[in-house]
Amino acid sequence: MELRDKLATEISNLVKPGQTIGFGTATTAELIIKKIGERVAKEGIKVRGVSTSLASTEIALKLGIDIISLYDGLVLDWCFDGADEVDPHWNLIKGRGGALLKEKIIAKSSKEFVLAVTEDKLVQTLGSKYALPIEIIPSSLSYVSAELLKLGVKEITKRTGSNFYGPLFSESGNLILDCTFPKLDVDLGNKIKLITGVVEHGLFSGFSNMRIFCCSNKDGEVSSLVRA
């Protein structure tokens, strides 16, 4: 069984009938949604989901999972998602799937934030593998870029998509910049968020409600990590 498939099975087993769950975005999250869908079909359990993207919504609906809106003012029982990087202090880089804004909203609206990662996502220093995604208002591009240079950014790349010309826009109609910094930390994240035109960034930190499930690259075993 493929590593992420084992991970998805483990997370799907956490689901209890009647729960309202936040659904993440991208490949790992999609596998988990499909596993939950299998339980819905086989066991007849009823769960509701709040989705972070159109892609996740479409998958869930096809599997018979009801999707509702955060406009209903609900506190979610828990949410699940993957991550691009996780450091020893449980800070994350997320956003390669382009849904970082909704992902952070849902993570903050949940009683528990369940993170599903394979061992290769664990890093000693954030930014060692991936740039930091920053979602911005399109018209603020020049200003935000200048302010990021003041904060020491080394490279700014507008996110692009396949099969069309031009930058990629998020589902909220914003640009996503992939930014390389010499060092990423919570203080830098706070400074980035203060820049006018910045909607959100992919540095996730301070989630005391987080629980990490990690699948070993060596033996495929899934372990539940707790804070030291």
Secondary structure, DSSP 8 states (H G I E B T S, - for coil): --HHHHHHHHHHTT--TT-EEEE--SHHHHHHHHHHHHHHHHH----EEEESSHHHHHHHHHTT-EE--GGG---BSEEEE--SEE-TTS-EE--TTS-HHHHHHHHHTBS-EEEEEEGGGB-SSTTSSS-EEEEE-GGGHHHHHHHHHHTT--EEEE-B-TTSSSB-B-TTS-EEEEEE-S---HHHHHHHHTSTTEEEESEE---TTEEEEEE-TTT--EEEE---
